[in-house]
Amino acid sequence: RMSRHAQQLRDHDINPCVAETDASRKCMDDNNYNKNICTAYFLKYKSCRKFWHDIMMQRRRNGVKPEMPSAEERKKLLESMG
């Protein structure tokens, strides 16, 4: 059974970067934990986290709840940005 924290990390409504997390982990697994090979995956994860963190801070400043948009809301937001 997963811990509550682990479940939250797998929850697409809480963690907007589940796909990037999984891709980074798979790269590491597939490449015998050679970080140099997986740099591109790490950068994608990092930019994902920064992007959604900035959105979250903006929503917090504007008093919007929840601070992290749901997975469905995020999908619509990304589509509207092209």
Backbone as JSON, one array per atom type, in Angstrom:
{
  "sequence": "RMSRHAQQLRDHDINPCVAETDASRKCMDDNNYNKNICTAYFLKYKSCRKFWHDIMMQRRRNGVKPEMPSAEERKKLLESMG",
  "N": [[0.83, -1.2, 0.0], [0.49, 2.22, -0.85], [1.98, 5.13, 0.64], [0.31, 8.03, 1.97], [1.45, 10.37, 0.99], [2.82, 9.41, -1.28], [0.63, 8.6, -2.78], [-0.55, 11.08, -3.28], [1.39, 12.21, -4.94], [0.99, 10.7, -7.19], [-1.47, 11.52, -7.98], [-3.2, 13.09, -10.44], [-4.61, 15.47, -10.19], [-3.37, 16.79, -8.15], [-0.59, 16.69, -8.64], [0.8, 18.14, -11.32], [2.78, 17.22, -12.95], [3.08, 14.48, -13.37], [3.51, 12.82, -15.62], [6.0, 13.73, -16.55], [7.57, 13.14, -14.36], [7.38, 10.34, -14.33], [8.57, 9.76, -16.81], [11.21, 10.66, -16.39], [11.99, 8.92, -14.34], [11.75, 6.44, -15.65], [13.68, 6.76, -17.65], [15.99, 6.85, -16.08], [15.88, 4.28, -14.93], [16.09, 2.71, -17.27], [18.61, 3.36, -18.15], [20.58, 2.59, -16.38], [20.82, 4.34, -14.22], [22.31, 6.56, -15.1], [22.76, 9.77, -14.96], [23.53, 11.73, -16.81], [22.6, 10.94, -19.32], [19.9, 11.34, -19.05], [19.33, 14.03, -18.86], [17.7, 15.75, -20.46], [15.12, 14.88, -19.79], [15.02, 15.57, -17.1], [15.16, 18.36, -17.31], [12.75, 18.9, -18.61], [10.95, 18.1, -16.62], [11.65, 19.93, -14.61], [10.99, 22.39, -15.82], [8.27, 22.02, -16.12], [7.41, 21.87, -13.42], [8.12, 24.49, -12.59], [6.54, 26.09, -14.28], [3.86, 25.36, -13.48], [4.03, 25.98, -10.79], [4.33, 28.75, -10.88], [1.82, 29.43, -11.96], [0.22, 28.56, -9.85], [1.05, 30.29, -7.78], [0.2, 32.73, -8.82], [-2.59, 32.31, -8.87], [-2.99, 32.05, -6.12], [-2.31, 34.63, -5.24], [-4.4, 35.99, -6.44], [-6.51, 35.05, -5.04], [-7.79, 32.72, -5.87], [-9.33, 29.58, -5.62], [-9.27, 26.03, -6.05], [-5.74, 26.43, -5.4], [-4.03, 25.02, -7.1], [-4.9, 24.25, -10.3], [-7.36, 21.82, -11.37], [-6.76, 18.64, -13.02], [-8.28, 18.57, -15.37], [-8.92, 21.28, -15.74], [-6.32, 22.27, -16.12], [-5.64, 21.05, -18.53], [-7.4, 22.33, -20.31], [-6.45, 24.93, -20.03], [-3.84, 24.72, -21.07], [-4.47, 23.99, -23.69], [-5.71, 26.31, -24.56], [-3.58, 27.97, -24.72], [-2.22, 27.08, -26.85]],
  "CA": [[0.0, 0.0, 0.0], [1.28, 3.45, -0.94], [1.77, 6.13, 1.67], [-0.56, 9.13, 1.53], [2.29, 11.28, 0.19], [3.04, 8.75, -2.57], [-0.64, 8.66, -3.51], [-0.72, 12.45, -3.75], [2.3, 12.43, -6.06], [0.42, 10.0, -8.35], [-2.77, 12.13, -8.26], [-3.04, 14.1, -11.5], [-5.19, 16.74, -9.77], [-2.43, 17.42, -7.22], [0.73, 16.79, -9.28], [0.63, 18.35, -12.75], [3.95, 16.74, -13.68], [3.19, 13.03, -13.2], [4.09, 12.24, -16.84], [7.41, 14.09, -16.57], [8.19, 12.37, -13.28], [7.47, 8.95, -14.79], [9.55, 9.7, -17.91], [12.54, 10.77, -15.78], [12.27, 7.69, -13.6], [11.95, 5.38, -16.63], [14.99, 6.99, -18.27], [17.01, 6.43, -15.11], [15.82, 2.82, -14.85], [16.54, 2.14, -18.54], [20.0, 3.72, -18.44], [21.44, 2.24, -15.26], [20.94, 5.54, -13.37], [23.28, 7.51, -15.64], [22.04, 11.05, -15.0], [23.89, 12.51, -18.0], [21.75, 10.51, -20.43], [18.52, 11.73, -18.77], [19.26, 15.47, -18.6], [16.54, 16.36, -21.13], [13.93, 14.55, -19.0], [15.07, 16.38, -15.88], [14.83, 19.74, -17.67], [11.31, 18.96, -18.87], [10.3, 18.03, -15.31], [11.91, 21.18, -13.91], [10.2, 23.48, -16.42], [6.87, 21.72, -15.78], [7.21, 22.29, -12.03], [8.2, 25.94, -12.52], [5.36, 26.62, -14.95], [2.66, 25.21, -12.65], [4.25, 26.71, -9.54], [4.02, 30.15, -11.18], [0.35, 29.51, -12.08], [-0.31, 28.4, -8.5], [1.32, 31.52, -7.03], [-0.68, 33.75, -9.38], [-3.94, 32.02, -8.37], [-2.98, 32.35, -4.69], [-2.37, 36.1, -5.12], [-5.72, 36.44, -6.88], [-7.52, 34.46, -4.16], [-8.49, 31.65, -6.57], [-9.23, 28.26, -4.99], [-8.01, 25.65, -5.41], [-4.57, 27.12, -5.96], [-3.59, 24.22, -8.24], [-6.06, 23.86, -11.11], [-7.55, 20.37, -11.54], [-6.17, 18.11, -14.25], [-9.15, 18.98, -16.48], [-8.69, 22.73, -15.92], [-4.97, 22.47, -16.66], [-5.68, 20.63, -19.93], [-8.05, 23.42, -21.04], [-5.54, 26.08, -19.99], [-2.76, 24.45, -22.01], [-5.03, 24.03, -25.04], [-5.99, 27.71, -24.9], [-2.3, 28.62, -24.98], [-1.7, 26.57, -28.12]],
  "C": [[0.87, 1.25, 0.0], [0.97, 4.38, 0.22], [0.88, 7.24, 1.1], [0.2, 10.09, 0.63], [2.52, 10.69, -1.21], [1.78, 8.79, -3.42], [-0.87, 10.06, -4.07], [0.17, 12.74, -4.95], [1.79, 11.76, -7.34], [-0.91, 10.63, -8.79], [-2.61, 13.27, -9.26], [-3.65, 15.45, -11.12], [-4.24, 17.5, -8.83], [-1.08, 17.67, -7.88], [0.56, 16.94, -10.78], [1.75, 17.74, -13.59], [4.17, 15.23, -13.52], [3.89, 12.41, -14.42], [5.6, 12.51, -16.9], [8.19, 13.33, -15.5], [8.42, 10.93, -13.74], [8.53, 8.8, -15.88], [10.98, 9.77, -17.36], [12.93, 9.48, -15.09], [12.54, 6.53, -14.57], [13.31, 5.53, -17.31], [16.1, 6.51, -17.34], [17.06, 4.9, -15.01], [16.43, 2.18, -16.09], [18.03, 2.35, -18.79], [20.93, 3.56, -17.24], [21.8, 3.47, -14.4], [22.07, 6.48, -13.79], [22.55, 8.83, -15.87], [22.32, 11.85, -16.27], [22.98, 12.19, -19.18], [20.33, 11.1, -20.28], [18.33, 13.23, -18.56], [18.03, 16.12, -19.22], [15.25, 16.09, -20.35], [13.87, 15.39, -17.73], [14.68, 17.83, -16.17], [13.34, 19.9, -17.95], [10.53, 18.97, -17.55], [10.43, 19.37, -14.59], [11.08, 22.32, -14.49], [8.72, 23.27, -16.17], [6.56, 22.23, -14.38], [7.2, 23.82, -11.91], [6.95, 26.58, -13.12], [4.14, 26.55, -14.04], [2.82, 25.89, -11.29], [3.9, 28.19, -9.74], [2.51, 30.37, -11.3], [-0.28, 29.47, -10.68], [-0.12, 29.68, -7.68], [0.41, 32.65, -7.51], [-2.11, 33.56, -8.87], [-4.05, 32.36, -6.88], [-3.1, 33.86, -4.47], [-3.74, 36.63, -5.47], [-6.85, 35.84, -6.05], [-8.33, 33.36, -4.81], [-8.25, 30.33, -5.85], [-9.8, 27.23, -5.95], [-6.83, 26.32, -6.12], [-3.99, 26.35, -7.15], [-4.83, 23.83, -9.03], [-6.15, 22.33, -11.22], [-6.93, 19.94, -12.86], [-6.97, 18.58, -15.47], [-8.96, 20.47, -16.79], [-7.34, 23.0, -16.57], [-4.94, 22.13, -18.15], [-6.29, 21.76, -20.78], [-7.14, 24.64, -21.12], [-4.43, 25.91, -21.01], [-3.26, 24.52, -23.45], [-5.28, 25.47, -25.49], [-4.71, 28.48, -25.22], [-1.69, 28.16, -26.3], [-0.54, 25.72, -27.87]]
}
